[in-house]
Amino acid sequence: MNHDAPELGFVPGEAVDAARLARRGLLRVGETCMISALAVFVPADAEGKVRPVELGDGCQVGPFAVIFGGTRIGNGARVEEHVVAGRQEQGYAVGHVYPGAGAETVIEAGAVIRAGAIIYAGTEVGENTVVGHHTLLRSFVTVGSETQLGHNLTIERATRIGDLVRCSPGSHITSSCWLADRVFLGAGVRTVNDKEMTWHDPDGREPDLSPPVFGTGARVGSGSVILAGVTIGEHALIGAGSVVTRDIPAGAVAFGVPARVRGTADSRAVP
């Protein structure tokens, strides 16, 4: 349910405390939910639309957390100090200008959002998933259940991450990537979705993006780079420090610069 900000006495982008939000009927709090007195809420987006915030039974919101309108935090979830949840996208990025419009942001039951993480509007974090310290999830990212996202990750817009995924610290997951269930990425993995490195074309042409795809159970060693358009097949294994320039078949073991298939997951590697 959306409302216009002026009729409720809110200014777009204005931060308010839980009590004021509750008085306007825009804060729904479950039983035994704990909200720090130092947490704030931003109900109105840049377009002046106001959205309610919903906090489930037994959830926790830490000090200096900033919760934007449209955010729903499930039962038993924990949002630690200095987390930003539901922030709206505003400004130019990848061929589009974002107006600062809010959207439903969901943190499911049992999830843990560690201190300093930033979660943009439209993102969904699955049950019992952990988002590490200072990790960034941009707009409309979806993350499955029981997934572990390490600290200092950047996960760009519209990326889809499955269940039971492990992403180690310091990696960059480019826009619209697909990580299927049980994918494992080592630390400092880099992904690329642009073959032409076009950011702001003066003729207004949108970039032709082709994000990598990681099949079920794929494993990528630390420090590897996965280029645009590459598919890592199911249960494939990429050695640390590799540069992957072409598709890797399911079940293959590949490594090197550029990465070459050296064997299979059963035989490991051949000379």
DRENDO-1510 file (C-alpha; in Angstrom, 1 decimal, always signed):
<recs>
REC; n; res; u; v; w
REC; 1; MET; +0.0; +0.0; +0.0 .
REC; 2; ASN; +1.4; +3.4; -1.1 .
REC; 3; HIS; +0.5; +6.8; +0.2 .
REC; 4; ASP; +1.5; +10.3; -0.8 .
REC; 5; ALA; +4.0; +11.8; +1.7 .
REC; 6; PRO; +2.4; +15.3; +2.2 .
REC; 7; GLU; -0.9; +13.9; +3.4 .
REC; 8; LEU; +0.9; +11.9; +6.1 .
REC; 9; GLY; +3.2; +14.8; +7.1 .
REC; 10; PHE; +6.4; +13.2; +5.7 .
REC; 11; VAL; +9.1; +14.9; +3.5 .
REC; 12; PRO; +10.7; +12.7; +0.8 .
REC; 13; GLY; +13.9; +11.2; +2.3 .
REC; 14; GLU; +13.1; +12.3; +5.8 .
REC; 15; ALA; +14.3; +10.0; +8.6 .
REC; 16; VAL; +11.9; +9.5; +11.6 .
REC; 17; ASP; +11.9; +7.3; +14.7 .
REC; 18; ALA; +9.9; +4.2; +15.2 .
REC; 19; ALA; +7.3; +5.9; +17.4 .
REC; 20; ARG; +6.4; +8.5; +14.8 .
REC; 21; LEU; +6.1; +5.9; +12.1 .
REC; 22; ALA; +3.9; +3.7; +14.3 .
REC; 23; ARG; +1.6; +6.7; +15.1 .
REC; 24; ARG; +0.9; +7.0; +11.4 .
REC; 25; GLY; +0.0; +3.4; +11.1 .
REC; 26; LEU; +3.1; +2.6; +8.9 .
REC; 27; LEU; +5.1; +0.4; +11.3 .
REC; 28; ARG; +3.9; -3.1; +12.0 .
REC; 29; VAL; +5.9; -4.8; +14.8 .
REC; 30; GLY; +5.7; -8.4; +15.8 .
REC; 31; GLU; +5.9; -9.8; +19.2 .
REC; 32; THR; +9.2; -9.6; +21.1 .
REC; 33; CYS; +10.7; -7.6; +18.2 .
REC; 34; MET; +13.6; -5.5; +19.4 .
REC; 35; ILE; +14.2; -2.1; +17.8 .
REC; 36; SER; +17.1; +0.1; +18.9 .
REC; 37; ALA; +16.1; +3.6; +19.9 .
REC; 38; LEU; +18.9; +4.7; +17.6 .
REC; 39; ALA; +17.4; +3.1; +14.5 .
REC; 40; VAL; +15.6; +5.4; +12.0 .
REC; 41; PHE; +13.1; +4.9; +9.3 .
REC; 42; VAL; +12.7; +6.7; +5.9 .
REC; 43; PRO; +9.1; +6.1; +4.8 .
REC; 44; ALA; +8.9; +8.4; +1.8 .
REC; 45; ASP; +10.9; +7.8; -1.4 .
REC; 46; ALA; +12.2; +10.6; -3.7 .
REC; 47; GLU; +8.8; +10.5; -5.7 .
REC; 48; GLY; +6.9; +11.2; -2.5 .
REC; 49; LYS; +5.4; +7.8; -2.1 .
REC; 50; VAL; +5.2; +6.4; +1.4 .
REC; 51; ARG; +5.4; +2.7; +2.1 .
REC; 52; PRO; +4.9; +0.8; +5.4 .
REC; 53; VAL; +7.6; -1.1; +7.2 .
REC; 54; GLU; +6.9; -4.6; +8.6 .
REC; 55; LEU; +9.0; -6.3; +11.4 .
REC; 56; GLY; +8.2; -9.9; +12.2 .
REC; 57; ASP; +8.2; -11.7; +15.5 .
REC; 58; GLY; +11.5; -11.8; +17.4 .
REC; 59; CYS; +13.4; -9.8; +14.8 .
REC; 60; GLN; +16.1; -7.3; +15.8 .
REC; 61; VAL; +17.0; -3.9; +14.4 .
REC; 62; GLY; +20.4; -2.6; +15.7 .
REC; 63; PRO; +21.5; +1.0; +16.5 .
REC; 64; PHE; +22.0; +3.4; +13.6 .
REC; 65; ALA; +20.2; +1.1; +11.1 .
REC; 66; VAL; +18.3; +2.9; +8.4 .
REC; 67; ILE; +15.2; +1.2; +7.2 .
REC; 68; PHE; +13.4; +2.5; +4.2 .
REC; 69; GLY; +9.7; +2.3; +3.4 .
REC; 70; GLY; +8.6; -1.0; +1.8 .
REC; 71; THR; +11.0; -3.1; +3.8 .
REC; 72; ARG; +9.7; -6.3; +5.4 .
REC; 73; ILE; +11.9; -8.1; +7.9 .
REC; 74; GLY; +10.8; -11.7; +8.7 .
REC; 75; ASN; +10.5; -13.6; +12.0 .
REC; 76; GLY; +13.7; -13.9; +13.9 .
REC; 77; ALA; +15.8; -12.0; +11.4 .
REC; 78; ARG; +18.6; -9.8; +12.6 .
REC; 79; VAL; +19.6; -6.4; +11.1 .
REC; 80; GLU; +22.8; -5.2; +12.8 .
REC; 81; GLU; +24.1; -1.8; +13.5 .
REC; 82; HIS; +24.6; +0.7; +10.6 .
REC; 83; VAL; +22.7; -1.5; +8.1 .
REC; 84; VAL; +20.8; +0.3; +5.3 .
REC; 85; ALA; +17.8; -1.7; +4.0 .
REC; 86; GLY; +15.5; -0.7; +1.2 .
REC; 87; ARG; +17.4; +2.3; -0.2 .
REC; 88; GLN; +16.1; +3.6; -3.5 .
REC; 89; GLU; +18.2; +3.8; -6.6 .
REC; 90; GLN; +18.7; +7.3; -7.9 .
REC; 91; GLY; +20.8; +8.7; -10.7 .
REC; 92; TYR; +22.3; +7.4; -13.9 .
REC; 93; ALA; +23.6; +3.8; -14.3 .
REC; 94; VAL; +24.0; +1.5; -17.3 .
REC; 95; GLY; +21.8; +3.3; -19.8 .
REC; 96; HIS; +19.1; +4.2; -17.3 .
REC; 97; VAL; +18.2; +7.1; -15.0 .
REC; 98; TYR; +16.7; +5.9; -11.8 .
REC; 99; PRO; +14.2; +8.3; -10.2 .
REC; 100; GLY; +14.5; +7.2; -6.6 .
REC; 101; ALA; +11.4; +5.1; -6.6 .
REC; 102; GLY; +10.9; +2.7; -3.7 .
REC; 103; ALA; +10.0; -1.0; -3.9 .
REC; 104; GLU; +9.3; -3.9; -1.7 .
REC; 105; THR; +12.4; -5.1; +0.0 .
REC; 106; VAL; +12.3; -8.5; +1.8 .
REC; 107; ILE; +14.6; -10.0; +4.4 .
REC; 108; GLU; +13.1; -13.4; +5.2 .
REC; 109; ALA; +12.9; -15.3; +8.5 .
REC; 110; GLY; +16.1; -16.1; +10.2 .
REC; 111; ALA; +18.3; -14.0; +7.9 .
REC; 112; VAL; +21.3; -12.1; +9.4 .
REC; 113; ILE; +22.4; -8.8; +7.9 .
REC; 114; ARG; +25.8; -8.0; +9.3 .
REC; 115; ALA; +26.9; -4.5; +10.4 .
REC; 116; GLY; +27.4; -2.0; +7.6 .
REC; 117; ALA; +25.7; -3.9; +4.8 .
REC; 118; ILE; +23.6; -1.9; +2.3 .
REC; 119; ILE; +20.6; -3.5; +0.6 .
REC; 120; TYR; +18.8; -1.5; -2.1 .
REC; 121; ALA; +15.1; -1.5; -2.8 .
REC; 122; GLY; +13.5; -4.5; -4.5 .
REC; 123; THR; +16.0; -6.9; -3.2 .
REC; 124; GLU; +15.0; -10.2; -1.6 .
REC; 125; VAL; +17.2; -12.1; +0.9 .
REC; 126; GLY; +16.1; -15.7; +1.6 .
REC; 127; GLU; +15.5; -17.6; +4.8 .
REC; 128; ASN; +18.6; -18.1; +7.1 .
REC; 129; THR; +20.9; -16.4; +4.7 .
REC; 130; VAL; +23.8; -14.3; +6.0 .
REC; 131; VAL; +24.9; -11.1; +4.4 .
REC; 132; GLY; +28.4; -10.1; +5.5 .
REC; 133; HIS; +29.8; -6.9; +6.9 .
REC; 134; HIS; +29.8; -4.0; +4.5 .
REC; 135; THR; +28.4; -6.0; +1.6 .
REC; 136; LEU; +26.4; -4.2; -1.0 .
REC; 137; LEU; +23.4; -5.6; -2.7 .
REC; 138; ARG; +22.1; -3.3; -5.5 .
REC; 139; SER; +18.5; -3.0; -6.7 .
REC; 140; PHE; +16.4; -6.1; -7.4 .
REC; 141; VAL; +19.0; -8.7; -6.4 .
REC; 142; THR; +17.5; -12.0; -5.3 .
REC; 143; VAL; +19.3; -14.3; -2.9 .
REC; 144; GLY; +18.0; -17.8; -1.9 .
REC; 145; SER; +17.9; -19.6; +1.4 .
REC; 146; GLU; +20.8; -20.8; +3.5 .
REC; 147; THR; +23.3; -18.8; +1.5 .
REC; 148; GLN; +26.4; -17.2; +2.9 .
REC; 149; LEU; +27.6; -13.9; +1.4 .
REC; 150; GLY; +31.0; -12.9; +2.8 .
REC; 151; HIS; +32.0; -9.4; +3.8 .
REC; 152; ASN; +32.9; -6.6; +1.4 .
REC; 153; LEU; +31.1; -8.1; -1.5 .
REC; 154; THR; +29.6; -6.0; -4.3 .
REC; 155; ILE; +26.5; -7.7; -6.0 .
REC; 156; GLU; +25.1; -5.6; -8.8 .
REC; 157; ARG; +21.6; -5.0; -10.0 .
REC; 158; ALA; +19.2; -7.9; -10.8 .
REC; 159; THR; +21.7; -10.6; -10.0 .
REC; 160; ARG; +20.1; -13.9; -9.0 .
REC; 161; ILE; +21.7; -16.1; -6.4 .
REC; 162; GLY; +20.3; -19.5; -5.5 .
REC; 163; ASP; +20.1; -21.6; -2.3 .
REC; 164; LEU; +23.2; -22.8; -0.3 .
REC; 165; VAL; +25.6; -20.6; -2.2 .
REC; 166; ARG; +28.9; -19.5; -0.7 .
REC; 167; CYS; +30.5; -16.3; -1.9 .
REC; 168; SER; +33.8; -15.5; -0.1 .
REC; 169; PRO; +34.9; -12.0; +0.8 .
REC; 170; GLY; +36.0; -9.3; -1.5 .
REC; 171; SER; +34.3; -10.5; -4.8 .
REC; 172; HIS; +32.5; -8.5; -7.4 .
REC; 173; ILE; +29.4; -10.0; -9.0 .
REC; 174; THR; +28.4; -8.0; -12.0 .
REC; 175; SER; +24.8; -7.0; -13.0 .
REC; 176; SER; +22.3; -9.7; -13.9 .
REC; 177; CYS; +24.6; -12.7; -13.1 .
REC; 178; TRP; +23.0; -16.0; -12.4 .
REC; 179; LEU; +24.5; -18.2; -9.6 .
REC; 180; ALA; +22.6; -21.4; -9.3 .
REC; 181; ASP; +22.2; -23.5; -6.2 .
REC; 182; ARG; +25.4; -24.6; -4.3 .
REC; 183; VAL; +27.8; -22.4; -6.3 .
REC; 184; PHE; +31.0; -21.7; -4.4 .
REC; 185; LEU; +33.1; -18.6; -5.2 .
REC; 186; GLY; +36.5; -18.0; -3.6 .
REC; 187; ALA; +37.7; -14.7; -2.4 .
REC; 188; GLY; +38.3; -11.8; -4.8 .
REC; 189; VAL; +36.5; -13.3; -7.8 .
REC; 190; ARG; +35.8; -10.7; -10.5 .
REC; 191; THR; +33.0; -11.0; -13.1 .
REC; 192; VAL; +32.5; -9.0; -16.3 .
REC; 193; ASN; +29.3; -8.4; -18.3 .
REC; 194; ASP; +30.4; -5.8; -20.9 .
REC; 195; LYS; +32.5; -6.8; -23.9 .
REC; 196; GLU; +32.8; -3.3; -25.2 .
REC; 197; MET; +33.4; -1.3; -21.9 .
REC; 198; THR; +30.7; +1.2; -22.8 .
REC; 199; TRP; +29.5; +3.1; -19.8 .
REC; 200; HIS; +27.8; +6.3; -21.1 .
REC; 201; ASP; +27.4; +6.3; -24.9 .
REC; 202; PRO; +27.1; +9.9; -26.3 .
REC; 203; ASP; +24.6; +8.6; -28.9 .
REC; 204; GLY; +22.4; +7.1; -26.3 .
REC; 205; ARG; +23.0; +3.5; -27.2 .
REC; 206; GLU; +22.5; +1.1; -24.4 .
REC; 207; PRO; +25.3; -1.3; -23.7 .
REC; 208; ASP; +25.0; -4.8; -24.8 .
REC; 209; LEU; +25.5; -6.7; -21.6 .
REC; 210; SER; +26.1; -10.4; -21.3 .
REC; 211; PRO; +26.6; -11.6; -17.7 .
REC; 212; PRO; +28.3; -14.8; -16.8 .
REC; 213; VAL; +26.3; -17.8; -15.6 .
REC; 214; PHE; +27.3; -20.3; -12.9 .
REC; 215; GLY; +25.7; -23.7; -13.1 .
REC; 216; THR; +24.6; -25.8; -10.1 .
REC; 217; GLY; +27.5; -26.7; -7.8 .
REC; 218; ALA; +30.1; -24.8; -9.9 .
REC; 219; ARG; +33.3; -23.8; -7.9 .
REC; 220; VAL; +35.6; -20.9; -8.8 .
REC; 221; GLY; +39.0; -20.4; -7.0 .
REC; 222; SER; +40.1; -17.2; -5.4 .
REC; 223; GLY; +41.3; -14.4; -7.6 .
REC; 224; SER; +39.7; -15.7; -10.8 .
REC; 225; VAL; +38.2; -13.4; -13.5 .
REC; 226; ILE; +35.1; -14.6; -15.4 .
REC; 227; LEU; +34.5; -12.6; -18.6 .
REC; 228; ALA; +31.3; -11.6; -20.3 .
REC; 229; GLY; +29.1; -14.2; -21.8 .
REC; 230; VAL; +30.9; -17.1; -20.1 .
REC; 231; THR; +29.0; -20.1; -18.7 .
REC; 232; ILE; +30.6; -22.2; -16.0 .
REC; 233; GLY; +28.9; -25.6; -16.2 .
REC; 234; GLU; +27.4; -27.6; -13.4 .
REC; 235; HIS; +29.9; -28.9; -10.9 .
REC; 236; ALA; +32.9; -27.5; -12.9 .
REC; 237; LEU; +36.0; -26.5; -11.0 .
REC; 238; ILE; +38.0; -23.4; -11.9 .
REC; 239; GLY; +41.5; -23.1; -10.4 .
REC; 240; ALA; +42.6; -20.1; -8.4 .
REC; 241; GLY; +43.9; -17.1; -10.4 .
REC; 242; SER; +42.4; -18.2; -13.7 .
REC; 243; VAL; +41.0; -15.9; -16.5 .
REC; 244; VAL; +38.0; -17.6; -18.0 .
REC; 245; THR; +37.4; -16.4; -21.6 .
REC; 246; ARG; +35.1; -19.2; -22.9 .
REC; 247; ASP; +32.5; -21.6; -21.6 .
REC; 248; ILE; +33.6; -24.4; -19.3 .
REC; 249; PRO; +31.7; -27.7; -19.7 .
REC; 250; ALA; +29.9; -29.3; -16.8 .
REC; 251; GLY; +32.1; -31.4; -14.6 .
REC; 252; ALA; +35.3; -30.0; -16.1 .
REC; 253; VAL; +38.4; -28.9; -14.2 .
REC; 254; ALA; +40.0; -25.8; -15.8 .
REC; 255; PHE; +42.7; -23.3; -14.8 .
REC; 256; GLY; +45.3; -21.0; -16.3 .
REC; 257; VAL; +45.5; -17.7; -18.2 .
REC; 258; PRO; +43.5; -18.1; -20.3 .
REC; 259; ALA; +41.8; -21.0; -18.6 .
REC; 260; ARG; +41.9; -24.4; -20.4 .
REC; 261; VAL; +40.1; -27.6; -19.6 .
REC; 262; ARG; +42.7; -29.9; -17.9 .
REC; 263; GLY; +40.5; -32.8; -16.8 .
REC; 264; THR; +37.3; -33.7; -15.1 .
REC; 265; ALA; +36.0; -33.5; -11.6 .
REC; 266; ASP; +36.7; -37.2; -11.3 .
REC; 267; SER; +40.2; -37.4; -12.8 .
REC; 268; ARG; +41.0; -33.9; -11.5 .
REC; 269; ALA; +43.8; -32.8; -13.9 .
REC; 270; VAL; +46.0; -34.2; -16.7 .
REC; 271; PRO; +49.5; -33.1; -17.6 .
</recs>
